[in-house]
């Protein structure tokens, strides 16, 4: 063995070990670039385990995937079916959500309740990086599996992974770890924490509350085991191989303890192979415990880099056929071209001195600099050359939220490339949004709007069926009775579902709460068509930074009432504060317009919210800390639907593509016993910018929400409109431009 130092690039130098002329220690450099040999072969990329998350086969590793990496996986063996979603939420944080179907156990022994549905388990995992791999140190991470679960797979680990590269024979990731719980049942070493405190020597066998709570007292307790293995990227690029020493002996798995299944390993060694069928699609085959074959696949992408190619029309070149006066402009043609080219739908046009002002709505480009430059190209070809400036005021719900003034002369210099490296930013000034009360040169405000879209409601792991779904066609319409007052409605028509399998309207969980959400089955299972919303809403702005909506009617599928919301939000600020208050009545699912008159009206000893109030004080904050870049915190404190009082915390992360993923949890004065299964409300959501998956640019988004267990505590009113969303362009979050272009 010898030691060599050599230059890698003009900016990097590296020192490596040389063994028999061809083995090199390889690691991440400070800028995340790998040390590369002159003609390097296929590069090893992190892969998923059977249960989700980067690692070996059953065991995790210390390795992290690229920031924004997203994987959906499925794995099948004789005892379990695993459905997993894993996301590299931060460079230092990996998160995994998993549904497991246990093949040898039923959901319950009551045939009238769950039939032959197999037991389903929900799990959430997290892994945090402690040390980033460098020249000498391995990548070290600590992880927690099945946080807040029922103990089926819960465990903790610390693992270290180091990469090695050969000149001709591929790359190796070598992992050594120490595990507890599911990772440590083999017990091949003594728990080192026992010497610190006796409580670490035994692991609590039961789970806290009614499940769903994070049980810190179990962490790093009980038996412990060393585990490890090697992942090998062969010189044949599609093929990777894995060898693993398993820290689990499977003696405590539910099929063993509850179903009498023999899962005794014949060997602690597991063997696996991964084959990349195409970019983003892997298939997996493994032989585990010396007894079991497992087969699966992984679909992957990256939320930072994902983007579909756009088919877009070109901005027009500068012409010389402008109108001589403003009265000679064909405003209808200009309006249409402005919409087609720049995405601005013009409602009104005003003359303000030497400035032409367009009051618009943007529907095409999240990057407003692109939209403004394209708009300037269109406007410059239509309005007289003596116009000094073009102003674009963007509105949302007829509330001005963004104002940009474009200097006509400066834009001409940009368009003709009159100087080095011109930018549209050189020609624009951001101004406070304003309301204009003058007579417009052109008025094309359309008071009536409508649209249709399919909507998929789904849930996993229910007692009647593992997967429940309802596909509906939703139609919405709105009509502006005045500049501030909107009449809006939404209806849904059921297309296809399997809700006929639902066996009960209210869960028999021994709780006596207001049935504000557990009654949802009665609203979705018996109606082929439903009125989701019918309300009047007044929108207004006061001063520069205060916004309000006042609303009343059928506010959502389950509740009618009236209320108001106010929001204070400064332009380009990283915080906002708001509040809402609502008086509500629960709707009768057996009537289109009926509401419950008494708490006992529904019958069956079920208490409904005939009259009640709900409301919250809300704080929004986008931190400017480097380790939490592109994140949003929201805190709502107040009274929830079931008359419980507490707080709801929401955390979301936005990736470079504009994809947003978030999680929320509510904790109130409702105890775990009163709440029922799950102990407290929690859920996840995904906000998808359609311009990343469509062939045309658009500002529209789609939303997917997943709440593992629907109970009554910590539930909020699903209002049609949110002032934070309506005023987004005041300080963009949802409309932030993509960073991956």
C-alpha positions in Angstrom: 0.0 0.0 0.0 1.2 3.5 -0.8 0.0 7.1 -0.4 -0.3 9.6 -3.2 -1.5 13.1 -3.6 -2.4 14.4 -7.1 -4.3 17.3 -8.6 -7.9 16.6 -9.6 -9.1 19.9 -11.2 -7.6 23.4 -11.2 -9.5 24.0 -8.0 -9.2 20.7 -6.2 -6.4 18.5 -5.0 -6.8 15.1 -3.4 -4.8 12.5 -1.4 -5.8 8.8 -1.9 -4.6 5.4 -0.9 -3.2 3.2 -3.7 -3.5 -0.6 -3.2 -2.0 -2.8 -5.9 -2.2 0.0 -8.3 -6.0 0.3 -8.6 -8.0 0.9 -5.3 -8.9 4.4 -4.3 -10.7 5.9 -1.3 -13.4 8.0 -2.8 -15.6 10.6 -1.1 -17.6 13.8 -1.6 -15.6 16.9 -1.9 -16.8 20.2 -0.3 -18.7 21.2 -3.4 -20.4 17.7 -3.6 -18.4 16.7 -6.7 -16.8 13.3 -6.6 -13.2 12.7 -7.0 -13.1 11.3 -10.5 -10.5 9.1 -12.2 -9.6 10.2 -15.8 -11.9 7.7 -17.5 -14.3 6.8 -14.7 -16.9 4.1 -15.1 -20.5 3.9 -13.9 -21.2 5.9 -10.8 -22.8 4.3 -7.8 -26.0 6.2 -6.7 -27.9 5.6 -3.5 -30.6 3.0 -3.6 -33.7 2.1 -1.5 -34.2 -0.7 1.0 -37.1 -3.1 1.0 -38.9 -0.9 3.6 -37.9 2.4 2.0 -35.1 4.8 2.6 -31.5 4.7 1.4 -29.6 1.7 2.5 -28.9 -2.0 1.8 -31.7 -4.6 1.7 -33.4 -4.7 5.1 -30.8 -2.5 6.9 -30.2 1.3 6.3 -26.9 2.9 5.6 -25.3 6.3 6.6 -25.7 7.5 3.0 -28.0 10.3 1.9 -29.5 10.7 -1.6 -29.3 13.9 -3.6 -31.3 16.8 -2.2 -34.8 16.6 -3.6 -34.6 12.9 -4.5 -38.0 11.2 -4.5 -38.7 7.5 -4.7 -41.9 5.4 -4.8 -41.2 1.7 -4.0 -43.0 -1.6 -3.8 -41.6 -4.8 -2.3 -43.2 -8.2 -1.9 -42.2 -11.2 0.1 -44.0 -14.1 1.6 -44.9 -12.2 4.8 -45.2 -8.5 3.8 -46.1 -6.1 1.0 -44.4 -2.8 1.4 -45.5 0.4 -0.3 -43.0 3.2 0.4 -42.5 6.9 -0.5 -39.1 8.3 0.4 -38.0 12.0 0.0 -34.7 13.7 0.6 -36.4 16.7 2.2 -33.1 18.4 3.1 -29.5 17.6 2.3 -29.3 16.4 5.9 -32.8 14.9 6.3 -34.4 11.9 4.7 -38.1 11.1 5.3 -40.0 7.9 4.5 -43.7 7.0 4.6 -44.6 3.4 4.4 -47.8 1.3 4.3 -47.3 -2.4 5.0 -49.8 -5.2 4.3 -49.2 -8.2 6.6 -50.0 -11.3 4.6 -50.7 -13.7 7.5 -52.9 -11.5 9.7 -56.4 -10.0 9.3 -57.3 -6.4 10.1 -59.7 -7.7 12.8 -61.5 -10.9 13.8 -64.9 -9.3 13.1 -66.1 -10.3 9.7 -68.9 -7.8 9.7 -66.3 -5.0 10.3 -63.4 -5.8 8.0 -64.2 -9.1 6.2 -61.0 -10.7 4.8 -59.0 -7.5 4.7 -55.4 -8.1 5.7 -53.7 -6.1 8.5 -52.3 -2.8 7.3 -49.6 -0.8 9.2 -48.6 2.8 8.7 -45.1 4.0 9.4 -43.0 7.1 9.2 -39.2 7.1 9.2 -36.6 9.8 9.5 -32.8 9.8 9.0 -30.5 12.7 9.9 -26.9 13.1 8.7 -24.4 13.8 11.5 -21.2 13.8 9.5 -20.8 14.5 5.8 -18.3 12.3 4.0 -15.0 13.9 3.3 -11.5 12.8 2.4 -11.1 10.6 5.5 -14.4 10.4 7.3 -17.4 8.3 6.3 -20.9 9.6 6.0 -22.6 9.1 9.4 -26.3 9.2 10.0 -28.7 8.5 12.8 -32.2 7.2 12.0 -35.6 6.3 13.4 -38.0 3.8 11.8 -41.7 3.7 12.4 -41.9 7.0 14.4 -45.2 7.1 16.3 -46.3 3.7 15.0 -47.6 0.6 16.7 -44.2 -1.0 17.1 -44.4 -3.4 14.1 -41.0 -2.1 12.7 -39.9 0.5 15.1 -36.2 0.8 15.7 -33.2 3.2 15.8 -29.8 3.1 14.3 -26.5 4.9 13.8 -24.6 3.9 10.6 -21.4 4.9 8.8 -20.9 4.5 5.1 -17.6 5.0 3.1 -17.2 4.9 -0.7 -14.3 3.2 -2.5 -13.5 3.1 -6.2 -11.5 0.7 -8.3 -10.0 1.7 -11.6 -11.4 -1.3 -13.5 -13.9 -3.1 -11.3 -16.5 -0.6 -10.2 -17.4 1.2 -6.9 -18.2 0.0 -3.4 -20.2 1.6 -0.6 -19.2 -0.1 2.7 -21.6 0.3 5.7 -21.2 -0.5 9.4 -24.0 0.2 11.8 -25.4 -0.3 15.3 -29.1 -0.9 15.7 -31.8 -1.1 18.3 -35.4 -2.3 18.1 -36.2 -3.9 14.7 -32.5 -3.4 13.7 -31.2 -5.0 16.9 -33.3 -8.1 17.7 -30.4 -10.4 16.9 -28.7 -9.0 20.0 -25.1 -9.9 18.9 -23.7 -7.2 21.3 -24.7 -5.7 24.6 -26.6 -2.4 24.4 -23.7 0.1 25.2 -26.2 2.5 26.7 -27.1 0.1 29.5 -23.9 1.3 31.3 -25.3 4.8 31.2 -28.8 4.1 32.6 -30.8 1.0 33.5 -33.8 2.2 31.5 -31.9 1.5 28.2 -31.6 -2.2 29.1 -35.3 -3.2 28.5 -37.5 -2.1 25.6 -41.2 -1.2 26.3 -43.3 -3.7 24.4 -46.5 -1.6 24.1 -47.0 1.7 22.3 -48.0 5.0 23.8 -51.6 6.4 23.9 -53.7 5.1 21.0 -50.8 4.9 18.6 -49.5 7.7 16.4 -47.5 9.4 19.3 -43.7 9.6 19.2 -42.6 7.4 22.1 -39.2 8.8 23.1 -38.9 6.3 26.0 -38.4 3.5 23.6 -35.5 5.0 21.7 -32.2 3.2 21.9 -33.5 0.7 24.4 -33.5 -3.1 24.6 -31.2 -5.5 22.6 -28.7 -4.1 20.2 -26.9 -5.5 17.2 -24.2 -4.7 14.8 -25.2 -4.8 11.1 -23.5 -3.9 7.9 -22.8 -4.7 4.3 -21.6 -3.7 0.9 -23.3 -2.2 -2.1 -21.4 -2.7 -5.3 -21.8 -0.8 -8.6 -20.5 -3.3 -11.2 -18.7 -2.1 -14.4 -22.0 -3.0 -16.2 -23.9 0.2 -15.5 -27.5 -1.1 -15.0 -26.5 -3.7 -12.4 -25.8 -3.2 -8.7 -25.3 -5.9 -6.1 -25.8 -6.0 -2.4 -24.5 -8.1 0.5 -25.9 -7.5 4.0 -25.4 -8.8 7.5 -28.8 -8.4 9.1 -29.2 -7.1 12.7 -32.7 -8.6 13.1 -33.6 -12.2 14.0 -37.3 -11.6 13.2 -38.5 -13.3 16.4 -40.7 -10.3 17.3 -42.4 -9.7 13.9 -46.2 -9.8 14.1 -46.5 -12.8 11.8 -44.5 -14.7 14.4 -46.0 -13.3 17.6 -49.6 -13.1 16.4 -49.8 -15.5 13.5 -47.6 -18.4 14.5 -45.5 -18.1 11.3 -41.9 -19.4 11.4 -39.6 -16.6 10.3 -36.4 -18.0 11.9 -33.4 -17.1 9.7 -31.2 -19.8 8.4 -28.4 -17.3 7.9 -27.9 -13.6 8.9 -26.7 -12.8 5.4 -29.0 -11.3 2.8 -28.1 -11.0 -0.9 -29.7 -8.7 -3.5 -29.4 -7.2 -7.0 -30.8 -4.0 -8.5 -31.2 -3.6 -12.2 -31.9 -0.2 -13.8 -34.5 -0.8 -16.5 -34.4 2.9 -17.6 -33.7 6.2 -16.0 -35.7 6.4 -12.9 -37.0 2.8 -12.9 -35.2 0.0 -10.9 -36.2 -3.6 -10.3 -35.0 -5.4 -7.2 -34.5 -9.1 -6.4 -33.2 -10.4 -3.1 -32.7 -13.6 -1.1 -33.2 -13.0 2.6 -32.8 -15.0 5.8 -31.8 -18.0 3.7 -35.5 -18.7 3.3 -37.3 -15.9 1.5 -37.3 -14.4 -2.0 -38.3 -10.7 -2.2 -39.1 -8.8 -5.5 -39.8 -5.1 -5.9 -39.3 -2.0 -7.9 -38.5 1.7 -7.4 -39.7 4.7 -9.4 -37.6 7.8 -8.8 -37.2 11.4 -9.8 -35.8 14.6 -8.3 -38.1 17.4 -7.1 -35.3 19.9 -7.6 -34.5 19.1 -11.3 -37.9 17.8 -12.6 -39.3 19.8 -15.5 -41.0 18.9 -18.7 -40.2 20.6 -22.0 -42.6 23.4 -22.9 -44.2 24.0 -26.3 -44.6 27.8 -26.2 -45.2 30.5 -28.7 -42.4 33.0 -29.3 -42.4 36.6 -28.2 -42.9 39.0 -31.1 -40.0 41.0 -32.5 -40.1 44.8 -32.3 -42.1 46.3 -35.1 -42.8 49.8 -36.4 -46.6 49.7 -36.9 -47.7 51.2 -33.6 -50.9 53.2 -33.4 -50.4 57.0 -33.6 -52.7 57.7 -30.6 -54.1 55.6 -27.7 -57.6 56.0 -29.3 -56.3 54.2 -32.3 -55.1 51.1 -30.4 -57.1 47.9 -31.1 -57.3 47.0 -27.5 -59.1 43.7 -28.1 -56.3 42.4 -30.4 -53.7 43.7 -27.8 -55.6 41.9 -25.0 -55.7 38.6 -26.9 -52.0 38.8 -27.8 -51.0 39.8 -24.3 -52.8 36.7 -23.0 -51.4 34.3 -25.6 -47.8 35.6 -25.4 -47.4 36.7 -21.8 -50.2 35.1 -19.9 -51.8 38.3 -18.8 -55.6 38.5 -19.2 -56.5 42.2 -19.3 -59.5 43.4 -17.3 -59.1 47.1 -17.8 -56.6 49.6 -19.3 -56.1 53.2 -18.0 -54.1 56.2 -19.0 -52.2 57.8 -16.2 -50.3 60.7 -17.6 -47.6 59.4 -19.9 -48.2 55.8 -18.6 -50.5 53.1 -19.9 -51.7 50.9 -17.1 -53.0 47.3 -17.6 -55.0 45.7 -14.8 -54.6 42.0 -15.4 -54.5 38.4 -14.1 -51.5 36.2 -14.8 -52.2 32.5 -15.7 -49.0 31.4 -17.6 -45.7 32.2 -16.0 -44.6 31.8 -12.4 -41.5 33.8 -13.3 -43.0 37.2 -13.6 -39.8 38.6 -15.1 -40.4 36.4 -18.1 -44.1 37.4 -18.2 -43.1 41.1 -17.9 -40.5 41.0 -20.7 -43.0 39.2 -23.0 -45.7 41.7 -22.1 -43.4 44.6 -22.9 -42.7 43.1 -26.3 -46.4 42.9 -27.1 -47.3 46.4 -25.7 -44.4 48.1 -27.5 -45.8 46.9 -30.8 -49.2 48.4 -30.2 -49.2 51.6 -28.2 -47.8 54.9 -29.6 -44.1 55.4 -29.4 -44.5 58.6 -27.3 -45.9 56.5 -24.3 -43.2 56.7 -21.6 -44.0 53.7 -19.5 -46.2 50.6 -19.3 -47.6 49.6 -15.9 -48.9 46.1 -15.2 -51.1 45.7 -12.0 -51.8 42.1 -11.3 -55.0 41.3 -9.3 -56.2 38.2 -7.5 -59.9 38.1 -6.6 -60.0 41.8 -7.8 -57.5 42.7 -5.1 -54.3 44.3 -6.5 -51.3 42.3 -5.3 -48.4 43.3 -7.6 -47.5 46.4 -9.7 -44.6 46.7 -12.1 -43.7 49.7 -14.2 -41.7 49.2 -17.4 -39.8 52.1 -18.9 -40.5 52.2 -22.6 -37.1 53.7 -23.4 -35.1 51.3 -21.2 -37.1 48.3 -22.6 -36.1 49.4 -26.1 -32.5 49.3 -25.1 -32.9 45.8 -23.7 -34.8 44.5 -26.7 -32.3 45.9 -29.2 -29.3 44.7 -27.0 -28.0 48.3 -26.9 -25.4 47.4 -24.3 -23.6 44.4 -22.8 -25.7 41.7 -21.1 -29.0 43.5 -21.0 -31.8 42.3 -18.6 -35.4 43.1 -18.3 -34.7 44.0 -14.6 -32.9 47.1 -16.0 -36.1 48.4 -17.3 -38.6 47.8 -14.5 -39.5 49.3 -11.2 -41.6 47.5 -8.6 -44.4 49.7 -7.2 -47.0 49.3 -4.4 -50.2 47.8 -5.8 -53.0 50.3 -6.3 -56.7 50.6 -7.0 -57.6 52.9 -9.9 -61.0 54.6 -10.0 -60.7 56.5 -13.3 -62.7 55.7 -16.4 -60.8 53.0 -18.4 -59.7 53.2 -22.0 -60.7 49.6 -22.3 -62.9 47.4 -20.1 -63.1 43.7 -20.7 -63.9 42.5 -17.1 -65.7 39.1 -17.3 -67.9 38.7 -14.2 -68.8 35.0 -14.9 -66.2 32.2 -14.7 -66.6 28.4 -14.6 -64.5 25.2 -15.0 -64.5 21.5 -14.6 -61.8 19.1 -13.3 -61.6 15.5 -12.1 -60.9 14.9 -8.4 -59.5 11.7 -6.8 -60.2 11.0 -3.1 -58.3 8.1 -1.7 -57.3 6.4 1.5 -55.0 3.5 2.4 -55.1 0.8 5.1 -58.8 0.9 5.9 -60.6 -1.9 7.6 -62.9 -2.7 4.6 -60.3 -2.5 1.9 -56.6 -1.6 1.7 -57.3 1.0 -1.0 -60.5 3.1 -1.0 -61.1 5.6 -3.8 -63.6 7.9 -5.3 -63.2 9.6 -8.6 -65.5 12.6 -9.2 -66.0 15.3 -11.7 -66.0 18.6 -9.9 -67.5 21.8 -11.4 -67.1 25.3 -10.1 -68.5 28.6 -11.1 -68.4 32.2 -9.8 -70.1 35.5 -10.6 -69.1 38.9 -9.5 -72.1 40.9 -8.3 -69.8 43.9 -7.8 -66.1 44.7 -7.8 -65.9 43.2 -4.3 -68.8 40.7 -4.0 -68.5 37.2 -5.5 -71.2 34.4 -5.6 -69.5 31.1 -6.0 -70.4 27.4 -6.0 -69.0 23.9 -6.5 -70.6 20.6 -7.2 -69.3 17.1 -7.6 -70.6 14.2 -9.6 -69.4 10.7 -8.7 -67.9 8.8 -11.6 -66.5 5.6 -10.0 -65.7 4.4 -6.5 -65.6 1.4 -4.2 -67.3 3.2 -1.3 -70.0 0.5 -1.4 -67.6 -1.5 0.7 -67.9 0.9 3.7 -69.5 -0.9 6.6 -70.0 1.8 9.1 -70.7 5.5 9.3 -69.1 6.2 12.7 -66.2 4.2 14.2 -67.0 2.3 17.4 -63.9 3.7 19.2 -65.6 4.6 22.5 -65.2 8.3 22.1 -68.0 10.9 22.5 -66.7 13.8 20.5 -68.7 15.9 18.1 -68.6 13.8 14.9 -67.2 16.5 12.7 -64.9 14.4 10.5 -65.5 10.7 11.4 -69.0 11.2 10.0 -67.4 11.9 6.5 -68.4 8.5 5.2 -72.1 9.5 5.4 -71.4 12.4 3.1 -69.4 10.5 0.4 -70.8 7.0 0.3 -74.6 7.6 -0.2 -74.6 10.5 -2.7 -73.9 10.3 -6.4 -73.9 14.1 -6.6 -73.3 16.7 -3.9 -73.2 20.4 -3.4 -69.8 21.1 -2.0 -70.0 24.9 -1.8 -72.4 27.8 -2.3 -71.4 31.1 -0.8 -71.2 34.9 -1.0 -67.8 36.4 -0.4 -66.7 40.0 0.0 -63.0 40.7 -0.7 -61.3 44.0 0.2 -58.0 45.6 0.9 -57.4 48.4 3.5 -54.4 50.7 3.3 -51.3 49.0 1.8 -51.0 45.7 3.7 -54.4 44.7 5.3 -56.7 42.2 3.5 -60.1 40.8 4.4 -62.7 38.4 3.2 -66.3 38.1 4.6 -68.2 35.0 3.6 -71.4 33.1 4.3 -73.3 30.1 2.9 -72.5 26.4 2.5 -68.8 26.7 3.1 -67.8 23.1 2.5 -69.1 19.5 2.1 -69.9 19.1 5.9 -70.5 22.7 7.2 -72.5 25.8 6.5 -72.1 29.2 8.3 -70.5 32.6 8.0 -67.3 34.1 9.0 -64.4 36.5 8.2 -60.7 36.4 7.8 -58.1 39.2 8.0 -54.5 39.1 7.0 -51.6 41.5 7.4 -48.8 41.0 4.8 -46.1 43.3 3.6 -44.6 43.2 0.1 -41.6 40.9 -0.2 -41.7 40.1 3.5 -40.9 36.7 5.0 -43.8 36.8 7.5 -47.5 37.5 7.7 -50.1 37.3 10.4 -53.9 36.7 10.1 -57.0 35.6 12.0 -60.4 34.1 11.2 -63.6 33.6 13.1 -66.6 31.5 12.0 -70.1 30.5 13.2 -71.0 27.1 11.8 -73.6 24.4 11.6 -73.1 20.9 10.4 -74.9 19.9 7.2 -77.3 17.0 7.0 -75.8 14.4 4.6 -79.3 13.2 3.6 -80.3 16.7 2.4 -78.9 19.0 -0.2 -79.5 22.2 1.8 -80.4 20.9 5.3 -78.5 21.4 8.4 -78.8 19.7 11.8 -81.0 21.4 14.3 -80.0 19.5 17.4 -76.8 17.7 18.5 -78.8 14.4 18.7 -80.6 14.7 15.3 -78.4 12.2 13.6 -79.3 9.5 16.1 -77.4 6.3 17.1 -76.0 8.2 20.1 -74.0 10.3 17.7 -73.3 13.9 18.6 -73.2 16.4 15.7 -72.3 20.1 15.8 -75.6 21.7 15.2 -74.3 25.1 16.4 -70.7 26.1 17.0 -67.8 28.4 16.4 -64.3 27.9 15.2 -61.4 30.3 14.5 -57.7 30.8 14.7 -54.9 33.3 15.0 -52.3 32.4 12.2 -48.7 33.2 11.9 -46.7 32.5 8.6 -42.9 32.6 8.6 -40.3 31.8 6.0 -37.0 31.4 7.9 -33.8 32.7 6.4 -31.5 30.1 8.0 -29.2 28.2 5.6 -30.1 24.8 7.0 -33.8 25.4 6.4 -33.7 27.2 3.0 -37.0 27.4 1.0 -39.3 26.4 3.9 -42.5 27.9 5.4 -43.8 27.5 8.9 -47.4 28.1 9.8 -48.9 28.1 13.3 -52.6 28.3 13.9 -53.8 28.7 17.5 -57.5 28.7 18.4 -60.6 26.6 18.5 -61.2 23.6 16.2 -64.4 22.0 14.9 -65.0 19.6 17.7 -64.8 22.5 20.2 -61.3 21.4 21.2 -58.7 24.2 21.7 -55.1 24.1 20.8 -52.6 24.6 18.0 -51.9 23.3 14.5 -48.3 23.3 13.2 -47.6 23.2 9.5 -44.2 22.9 7.9 -43.6 22.9 4.1 -40.5 22.8 1.9 -40.3 24.1 -1.7 -37.9 22.6 -4.1 -36.2 24.3 -7.1 -38.9 23.0 -9.5 -41.6 24.7 -7.4 -42.8 21.3 -5.9 -44.0 21.8 -2.4 -44.3 19.0 0.2 -45.6 19.7 3.7 -46.6 18.0 7.0 -49.0 19.2 9.7 -50.0 18.1 13.2 -52.7 19.4 15.6 -52.4 19.1 19.4 -55.4 20.2 21.5 -56.9 19.8 24.9 -58.5 16.6 23.7 -56.7 13.7 25.3 -55.4 10.7 23.3 -58.2 8.6 24.9 -60.9 11.1 23.8 -59.3 11.5 20.4 -59.2 7.7 19.6 -56.9 5.8 17.2 -53.9 7.9 16.2 -53.8 10.1 19.4 -53.8 13.4 17.5 -54.4 14.6 13.9 -51.5 14.6 11.5 -51.1 14.5 7.8 -49.0 15.3 4.7 -49.7 17.1 1.4 -48.1 17.7 -2.0 -48.5 20.8 -4.1 -47.6 20.2 -7.7 -46.9 23.1 -10.1 -48.5 21.9 -13.4 -45.8 23.5 -15.5 -43.4 20.8 -14.3 -45.5 18.0 -15.7 -47.4 19.7 -18.6 -46.1 20.7 -22.1 -47.2 24.3 -21.6 -46.3 26.9 -19.0 -49.1 27.6 -16.4 -49.4 29.0 -12.9 -51.9 26.4 -11.9 -51.2 23.8 -9.2 -52.6 20.5 -8.1 -52.8 19.3 -4.5 -52.7 15.9 -3.0 -53.5 15.5 0.7 -53.0 12.4 2.8 -54.3 12.1 6.4 -53.5 8.6 7.7 -56.3 8.5 10.2 -59.4 10.7 10.2 -60.6 11.5 13.6 -62.5 14.5 15.1 -59.9 16.3 17.2 -57.7 19.0 15.7 -59.8 19.4 12.6 -60.2 22.7 10.7 -62.8 24.2 8.4 -62.1 23.7 4.7 -62.7 27.2 3.5 -63.0 27.8 -0.2 -60.6 30.8 -0.2 -57.4 31.5 1.8 -56.1 35.1 1.9 -52.5 33.8 2.1 -53.0 32.1 -1.2 -55.0 35.0 -2.7 -52.2 37.5 -1.8 -49.4 35.2 -2.8 -47.8 37.7 -5.2 -47.4 40.2 -2.4 -44.6 38.0 -1.2 -44.4 35.0 -3.5 -44.4 31.4 -2.1 -46.7 29.4 -4.4 -45.8 31.5 -7.4 -42.0 31.6 -6.9 -40.1 31.0 -10.1 -38.5 27.7 -10.8 -34.8 27.7 -9.8 -33.8 24.8 -12.1 -33.8 26.6 -15.4 
